[in-house]
Amino acid sequence: MEMAISLIRTSISQSQCVSVSHPLIHSLRSSTLSSIDESLRRKRLLSSCAPSQLNPIRSEVSFCVGTHLIPHPNKVERGGEDAFFVSNYNGGAIAVADGVSGWAEQNVDPSLFPKELMANASNLVGDEETRSMFPIEQVNNDPQFLLRKAHAATSSIGSATVIVAMLERNGILKIASVGDCGLRVIREGQIIFSTSPQEHYFDCPYQLSSEVVGQTYLDAMVSNVELMEGDTIVMGSDGLFDNVFDHEIVSTIARCRDVVEAAKALANLASNHSMDSNFDSPYSLEARSKGFDVPLWRKILGMKLTGGKLDDITVVVGLVVSS
């Protein structure tokens, strides 16, 4: 099963990203990702769904989810500084946290905070088996409240940007995000919803932190989106959205057979762009718009700031299906 879970520590070889599964995190349906109904595979993923699949929701829905994580080239041995979780709570809950690398300058492992934050969030929602065995405090299908409880339970030093999305059985997707992790909703080959990054200034996003000066759940950007069966959700750390344009996300999704293949393809595309110094990436476009560019003499020669951004890359792709 192509799933790269990084809650505690993901083991990834130097030569390639090795997908691993976590015993507590699994597909949001009772079947595994590899056994998604074959009829869905044959219909092409998401954007080419038959019209009948895109009617307003009449029945309960849930997610089928594929994930992929590629660490920063210099952080492969440690598994990177991103973390995420997938749960079958209600219609499904997914989340991504991106550790702030600047903590390394203070001899703090930047991966500890986001991994503990995601582990705490995962424990709060649990899965069906966990909830049947242990009493778990209800989070009332509220991702902002989930952020509050998970943050309060996190004792590691550090900080992270984070996004959480929780799907209700009636098709309402509730989203809470702090910082520049992002989410897109794709319907019939078009992006119908996008989150917006929160920044103090360029390259300094909002973040939940172990320090008092950081943001809290109250600073989260909260959104509700009504989904239809056949919609696609693409969630990721900024390593995805800094290196891949929205139109590339849509076209990549359309080419893939299922969510597992889609998550891997998007992560690989972001990784390739991040290492291409000539690629005019979303990150370089934003940098130039904020006044960052090559020296004047290079501009006179017709040069400009280009290139992707090397970073950890986490991608979660969810397909809305009838339960």
Disulfide bonds with the S-S distance in Angstrom:
none
